Amino acid sequence: ENHLKIIASCSFAKHMLEKEDSYQDVYLG
């Protein structure tokens, strides 16, 4: 389970990085 969680976290982090600009626009306005 730990390995799956790590993989999921990495995938989520990668997705966040790819969409970072969009999220910053939303949070920062």
C-alpha positions in Angstrom: 0.0 0.0 0.0 2.8 2.4 0.8 4.3 2.0 -2.6 0.9 2.7 -4.2 0.5 5.8 -2.1 3.9 7.1 -3.0 3.2 6.6 -6.7 -0.2 8.3 -6.4 1.5 11.2 -4.5 4.1 11.5 -7.2 1.5 11.5 -10.0 -0.6 14.0 -8.1 2.5 16.2 -7.5 3.4 16.0 -11.2 -0.2 17.0 -12.2 0.0 19.9 -9.7 3.3 21.1 -11.2 1.9 20.9 -14.7 -1.2 22.9 -13.7 0.8 25.2 -11.3 0.3 28.3 -13.3 -3.5 27.8 -13.5 -3.8 27.2 -9.8 -1.7 30.2 -9.0 -4.0 32.3 -11.2 -7.0 31.0 -9.2 -5.4 31.4 -5.7 -3.7 34.7 -6.4 -6.5 36.1 -8.4 
